[in-house]
Structures are given as structure tokens and as C-alpha cells.
Amino acid sequence: MCVWLRSHGHEAEHLVDRDLLTATDTQIWRLGSLECAVIFSKDVDFYERALLFDAPPQVVHVAVGNCSNDLLFDVLNSEWREIERALVAGSRLISIALDKIEVFS
């Protein structure tokens, strides 16, 4: 995912790159808030936090289930412009499923 994001002109780091693989959701959320980062995650906990709390951080919830990387990147490629528009507009949560995208301001 990070390689894909970088290939689209965005900075991206995996938790392992920052030695945060064992960090709690709360620690990740706080770090994301401090850095005004966007959290990309399949974890529904970040989806719920984004609904409960204002941004930052912004959350892109990847709700595609267990699928191939090819299918995941096909979905992202088809929705990427809308995702970028929503992030630039300050939307706190973008949820991407195989058949839809939801944006929460």
C-alpha cells in the first residue's frame, strides 16, 4: 500500500517503518493527530474513531475484505480522484468498499 501511495505522489509509511507495529490504536491515533496524517486501515476501529472524533487525523477505511492486491489496487485506482478530493476538502473519513465509496465530512 505504501509503495502504491508513493507512486501516486504521496508520502507514506507503514507502522513497521516507524517501529510502531505493536502500538495501540490510541497511540496511532494520537500520532496521526499530532502529525496531521492520514491513516489508511482495514481496521474498523479507526472507522469508528473517525465517526466519533473530528479530524485530524483523517481516515481512509479500506473495507474490501480479504481480496487480492490486484483487486484492491483496481478499486483504489478507480476511486482515487474522489478520495483525493475528499481528503483535500478535509473529510474526516472516506470508506472504500468493493462496490461503493462513502465520504464523511
N, C-alpha and C positions, 0 to 999 in steps of 0.2 A: 504494500500500500504506500509506504513512504517513497519508494522508487517511482511509483506511478505519479504521486503528488509532485515530486521534484521534477519529473518530466513535463509536468504541466505548469512549471514556473513557480511553485510554492515551496517554502521551507517546510520540512517535515522531519520529525524524529520519532523513532519508536521508543517506548519506555526502556527497552534494553539498552539503547544508545546512551541513555542518561542514568543508567544503573538504578532504575525505578521499577524493575519488574515485580518486586514484592511490595510496592507502595499500595496503600489503601485507596479506595475510591475518593475518600475525603482528601487525602494528600494530593492526589492527582488533580482533583477539582480546584483546590487552593492554589496549586502551582499554575494551573491553567488560568485562573483568575488573575494572579499576580502578573503573568506574562501576556495577558490578553490573547491567549492561544485559542485555537480551535481544536476540540477533542473529537477525533474520529473513533468511533467504537461500535461494536456489535452489542455491547453490554447495555441491557435495558435500564440498569441503574442510572447511567448518565442521561438517558432519555427522560427518566422521571425527575432527576435533579434539575434538568433544563426546564421542565414544566413548572417546577416549584420555585425556582430561583431565577432572578434576572441575570442576563449576561453581563459581564463575561463570566466564565468562558462560553463561547458558542460551542454547540454540539452538532455534529453530523452523525446521526444514528443510522448505521448500516444494517437494516433489518431484512437481509436477504437470506437468512438461514444458512444452512450448510450447502454451499454451491461451489462450483469450480471457480478458480480465479478468472478464467476467461469470461464466464457469465457475469461475475462481479464487475469486472472492468468494462464489459459491454454495457451494463446498467449505468455505471458511473459515466462512461463516455456519452451515453445518450442523454443524461440529465445534468451534465457538468455545467453548462451555461446557466441553467436555472439555480443550481447550487451556489455557484459563484455570485450571481446576482443577489441571492438571499443573504449570503454572508456579508457582502459589501453593504447591503441595506441594514445590517445589524440584527438580522433574525437570530433569535437565541437557540432555535432548534430546527434542524432540517432532518427529516426522517425519510430514508430511501428504502423502498421495498421493490420487489421484482416488478410489480405492476402499478406502482404509484409513488409519488413524492408528496410529502406534506411539509409545509413551512409554517412555523410558529413565530410570530413577531415578538 
